Amino acid sequence: MVKLSNLLLLCSAQLLAQIPSTQAQGLIGQGSGVAGARFGQGSGSRSGLGRGCCCPEPEPEPEPEPETDVECKPQCPSAHAKIFQCNGRKYKQFCGIHVATPTLREFDVSSYQECFDSCVQETQCHALDFMNNHCWLKTQGVDPPPKAMPSNQDISIIFL
């Protein structure tokens, strides 16, 4: 944003320098106003400027890194401590680690997907643990979860 403001001020100063008005020339010559104070008296030079343009091309903004979008089926251990997006929610996955926060409810499930979907549907669910077809929905997430488990197949998810 600062670069854009400086660029606009530079363009304004150069445009004023090209106006044949005595008043505009006086503003540039005196160095008054924001443009004069910021950029001196303005030489009117166009070196390095695009053809037919009074201003240099702005530098492009860097693009943000894309988030990994995956199916809602974690692959341990390769997905350990990575952030994913699934069903419109961001989450961080852990393998072989248990989220040691209060349990909202727990129940047996036939798959990890069933556990994940149950948490997504619960507004108070902010994390989950899945181990041996048992699901724990958690009221809080902790990053990183503190309790190591005996197998990388034990999965914990923290919603961000």
N, C-alpha and C positions, 0 to 999 in steps of 0.2 A: 504494500500500500504506500509506503514511503517512497519507493522508486517511482511509482505512478505519479505521486504528487510532485516530486522533483521534475519529472519529465514534463508534466503539464506546465509548471512554472517556466521551464526552459523554453517550451514552445511559445508561451505567451510573450516572453521577453523577445524572442526572435521575430514574432509577428509584429510587435510594437516597433521594432527596429526598421521594419520594411514599410511602415505607414508614413506617407510624406507629410504628415501633420507636424507642425512645429511643437504642439503640445506633447504629442507622443514621443517625438525625438528628445524633447526636454526631459521627459521622465527617464528615458534610457540614459541620456547623457549625465544626468545628475545622480544616477544610481539610487533614485528614490523608489519606494514601493518594495514589495516583497521580492519581485524578480530582480530588481537592481541590487538590493542588499545581498541577495543570495548569489547572484551570478556576475556581479560587477557591472561594467558598463555595456556588456554585450557587443561582440565584434561583428555579429551578423554572418559569421563564417558558416558555410554549409558543408565543410569537410566531414566525411563520414556519415552524411545523411542520405536517406533514400531519395531517388529522383522524384522531384515534384513534392517533396515533403519537407516541412520545416523541422521535423523531429526525428531522432533516431528510432529505429525499430525497438520496441520494448522486448526485454528478455522473456522467454516463455517461462511460465511457472512450472516447477517440477511436478510430475504426476505422482499421486500417492501410490504406494505399492498396493497391488490388488490383494484382497483377502482370499484365502483359500476357500473355495466353495466346494464342498464334498457331499456325498450321500451321508445320511445319518448313521453310518456304520463305521465305528472307529476301527483302526488297524493298529493294534499294539504289537510291538513296542515302538514302531516308527512314528506314531502320532504323539508320543509323549511330550508334554509341555508345549504343545502347539495350539495356536488359536485358529478356530474354524468358524464358518458360518453355515447354518443349516436351518431350514424352515424359518428363515427370517430372524434367527437369534444367533448372536455370537457366543461362543463358548470356548473354554480352554480345557483340553483333555489331559488327563494324567493316567499313566499305566503303572500298576503295582503300588498305588498309593490310595489311602482311604481318607475321605473328607471327615475330619473329626469335629463336626458341628452338630447342633441339635437336629434331630430327625423329625420331620413333619409326619411321615408315616412310612411303613415298610410292608412289603408284600412279595410273594413269589410271582415270577413272570416267566414266560416261555422264551423271551429273547431280550437282548439289550435294547432293541428298537422299542419294545413295549415299555420298558422302563423310561427311556428317553422321551417318548411321546407322553407318558403320564406326567413327567415333570414339566414339559412344555405347556400342558393344559392346566396345571396348577399355578395360580398367580403367586402363591407364597413360596413356590419351589425355586431356589436359587442355585442348587447344586444337587448332584445325585451320586450314589455309589451303586455299582452293579458287580455282583460276585456270585458265581455258582447259581445263576438264575434267581437270585434274590435282589430286590431293588429297595434302596433307601432313598427317599426324597428328603432333601435337606433344606432347612429354612435360611441358611447362610452359606456363603462360599468363603473359603480362605485360600489365599494365594501366597505361597504354595501350601498344599495340604500337608499336615505334619506327620501323619502316621504311615510308615512303609508297610506294605503287605507282602506275603510270601510269593506272589506270582505276578508276572507282567500281564496276565489275562484279567486281573482285577482292574476294573475301569472306574475312574472318577471323572466327573464333569463339573465345571464351575461355569455358570452363565455370567457373562459380562454385561 
